[in-house]
Structure formats: structure tokens, C-alpha cells
Amino acid sequence: MKILAMDTSNHPLSVALVEDWQLVAETTLNLAKNHSVYLMPTIESLMKSVDWQPEQLDRVVVAHGPGSYTGVRIAVTTAKTLATTLDIELVGISSLKLIAANVTTFAPEQLIVSFFDARRGNVFAGGYQWVSGKLVTSIPEKHVAFNSMLNALPSENRSTILVGELNDGLEEQLKNVTATQFKMAPENTTIPSAYQLALLSKQETPVKDIDGFVPNYLRMTEAEVEWQKLHPGESKQSYVREV
Amino acid sequence: MGERNLILAFESSCDETSIAVVEDGRTILSNIIATQIDSHKRFGGVVPEVASRHHIEQVTRCLKEALSKANVTYADLTAVAVTYGPGLVGALLIGVTAAKAVAFAHHLPLIPVNHMAGHIYAGRFVSDFEFPQMALLVSGGHTELVYIESENDFKILGETRDDAAGEAYDKIGRVLGVTYPAGKTIDQWAHQGEDTFDFPRAMEKDASYDFSFSGLKSSFINTVHNAEQRKVTLNKEDLAASFQQSVVDVLAEKTDRALDRFPVKQLVLAGGVAANLGLRERIERDMHQKHPATKLIMAPIKLCGDNAAMIGAAGYVAYQHQKRAQMDLNAEPGLSF
């Protein structure tokens, strides 16, 4: 099985070609550059370098968020369009789970919490544990204030590993949390690897409704939040119609 | 040759996700348009992040439908064309990204298309083009007079310095309690009223071919607010008629002078506001009386709004002119001719 895996949910861009769960080629850029400009050329040159043709692909795997809205949409649009147009499998994996998987401890008790900065002191975060070689979600992903997330971590006799990039604001909040035991994972764990992404797809079933596949934003738009406040119970299933 | 040219075209610059298949630049085999108007109506205008989210929900469904309705497969296609600007960056990116994926997957050439050129080429479904040509483009985001010396060679003669004409309609519509987009209702009311308010005609006598609609908009809003303070109810049909007369006068006057200065074989009237009946009637009459030698091509009303068929038509011409994009094509929200 030939897999193309990609992630552009935050600053890094990672693309991998994987065959029968073995890495064939991988490129990761960590440049804060425009993913729209770099994603397809990276896929194109990687495929060319190993002499793969698009029609040989069997599966596309994409990190479907959370993260930068525009960034996530670029990979998700590319992935769902490739899967549709080539009529192949599509698998979506959480972007948070992807970096949590960089912490390769197999101690089942070990809680791994990954997070992305969501500005204004907030993060997107989720908690995971390795169970029989599979990474399972134990704290559902949400958009939350960093300190309240930290304070809500289980305080039993186990330390939590935090995976994510700390900017100044988040670091400040971290200092004020004393209730829980945790330690930061090494910095290299914050960089996503598309090879890892492809491997995580092994335990997932492909998306059934590719047309309906959208990013996991974890947040409504501000306009939508405001509107719903003013119009409780009026939301419709779909606001888009064909003309 | 003899082989048919089939272009798969993508358009997602604002609040419509549209994908079309166009044959030889002039026959629409399919033109799927998924509109988000009902969503943005809730907010009184297009919210960019909401628009991007709707586009990604729609894009592959529209793609499959465009192909099946046209009864063609990927193997039949000649090229993929896509709007890469101007427009909302997040919205444009969905079309650009999807178009690149399809072009890559099927080894097809990718043709970048300027959205405004697309609007002009809606006219090609009505008539063959002859050059030199002029286009009056009027939409929610743009108001431009474009001179086209020869095929695929666009030059802006004049454009709006502030609000686009369609934007002004939406803004005064809000004051009259008309939901976005307001153009159609204002047009209907205008036909039932009379120009009794005599709003300013901005830059009508100015030597340039530029437009301005914010003065008109302010004058309109002040008139309505003053009346409200005096507890006087103004006739909304007359207000609409007066506003529309001012807009149409300015557009027609500038076009007339541009045609005097740059004689052309054809004038194309296109863009969302080109569906306005008041504007169509006026330009038609003016052309008949003042420029009988210039042929007027009005984009079909159904193709005045954003759609991918027009991008396919413009893409066909760009394809003949060897215009190609590579996989690094990006959205250009501020793209100009």
C-alpha cells in the first residue's frame, strides 16, 4: 500500500511517502512560510524523486486540525481533493495526536498532553496514552485557557508529559501552576512528522464521507458565536444551496 | 486538431463555490454553483472565515457533480483553470488548492485566471469577441472600465476610488432594512419610484475615468437619518430610484466618455451588478443613441454573478496564449490587471 501523508496545521510542513508502513521519503520544512506555495511542490518533487505516479497512490493521510485555520484547510483541501479525484482512501488524524505520538513512551499510565497556542492565553489541547502500542485519546481535544487546562489535569500520582511550543505568554502561565506534576517533553517532539502521521493511520478506518470531511477547528467563528447568542435555536443544518 | 478542448474550471473568490466544464471556451457542459448567501445574510455581509469554511465543505461535491453533469471523465480534460485573485484570500485558497491537486493527479496543465477577466468572458457565451474592446465591470467588490486592445491584453482605464457600486447598494440597502445582498430589491423598488432626491453624481465631470460612490452613499444615509429625526417617512421607492439613477448616470457617463476617447468594436457589460435592469436598460439605450457602431455585449443575467463557467471561458483563451501556472500557484487577493 502506497501512502501520501501531509501536515500543514501549524508552522511546520511535513510530507511523507510510505509504502507498506516503511518510510520511502519524507520532507519537513520548519519555516513559517506559505503552505499554499510549498505544499504541492513538496509533494511533486518527493514523488518525482522516488519515481511514484499519483495514480499509484492507495491512501492519503492528513492532519485535520486543530491548528491554524488556513494552514489546516490547505492540507485538508489537498488531501480530500486528491482522494476524490484519484478515488482512493482518505484518513484524517488529529494534529495534536500527531505531536503527542512523538513521545514514544509505552508506559500505559503515562499521560501525554499536547497543545498548540491559540492566542490570548488559550490553547488547543488534548490528552493521550499509549495502550498496547496504540495511542488513544484520554482527554478530549478542546479550545481552552492554558492555565485552566493545566489545573484540570489529574493530580494522581503520575506526572504528565507536555508536548508543545511554549511562547512567552504560555510560559508565564506555566509558572503559576503548582497543583499538578508535569514535565515538558524535549523540543524535538514539537515538530510533526508525516511518516508518524502515516503510521497513525494504521489504526484508523478511512473516511466514509469524503465530501463532508472538514477540518476539526475546535472553535466556531466569532461571527457564528455572536449570531447564535442572538438567535438561540435557529441554526440550520446547511446554509449552502445550489443555484 | 479536431479534438475538443475541455477545461475544468474552479471559482471560489467570495461566497460561491463553483466548478464548471467548458468546451472550446464557449459551450457550458456544466456549471455547478453552491451559494453561501443564506449564511452570510445572517451577518449582513460576507464573513471571510465563514466563507472559507463553507468552501471546503462544498469543493469535492461540486467537483464530482461538474464532471458527471458534463458527462466527461478526467481523461477527457485538456486543462484545469482556476481563479487566483482578486478576492478573499482564504476563499480563493480553497479553489486554488483543489485545482492544483486535480491538475497534479491527472498530469494536466494549470491555468491561472484573473477573476475580473472571468467576468468579461461571461460575455463570450453571447457573442464572439472582437478587438479592441472595452468592458464595464460592476460588482460587489469592483467597479472598473477596462480597455482590451487585443485578446488577453487588459488595461484598466478607470476604477472606483472608494466603494464598489455593489457595495454601495448593500450599504444603503441596510439603511432601508433590505437584507444583504440588496441589489435586486433596490433595483425593483427603483423601477416603481422616481428620482426626486437628486443625489450627487460623484466625479461625473472629472476628467479621469475613475468612479466614487462613497459620497453618494453618505448623502443617501444622511437624507434618511435627517428624515427619521424629523419623524418624516420618505418614500422608499423614490429613494431607491434616486440612488440608482445617480449610480447609473455616473457609470453611463464615464463609459460614454471612455468610448469617445477610445473607440472600440465592442462594449462588454459584466459583473454582479450588470444584472441590474436599470443599468442594462440605460447602457443599451446610450449605446444605441451615442455609439451605434460599437456592439454591446451584455453578460447573460445568469452568468453575471460569480461562476466557474466564465473562468473556463477566460481560461480557454489564456490556455491558447500559453499561460500556465506551476504547483506553487498562490492566491493573490489584490490581483489587478
Interface residues (C-beta under 8 A of the other chain):
Chain A: N34 S36 V37 Y38 L39 M40 P41 I43 E44 P54 E55 Y69 T70 R73 I74 V76 T77 T78 K80 T81 L82 T84 T85 L86 I210 D211 G212 V214 P215 Y217 T221 E222 A223 E224 W227 H231 K236 Y239 V240 R241 E242 V243
Chain B: T17 I32 I33 A34 T35 Q36 D38 S39 R42 F43 V47 E49 V50 S52 R53 H54 I56 E57 Q58 V59 T60 R61 L63 K64 Y74 V89 G90 L93 I94 V96 T97 A98 K100 A101 V102 F104 A105 H106 H107 Q326 M327 D328 N330 A331
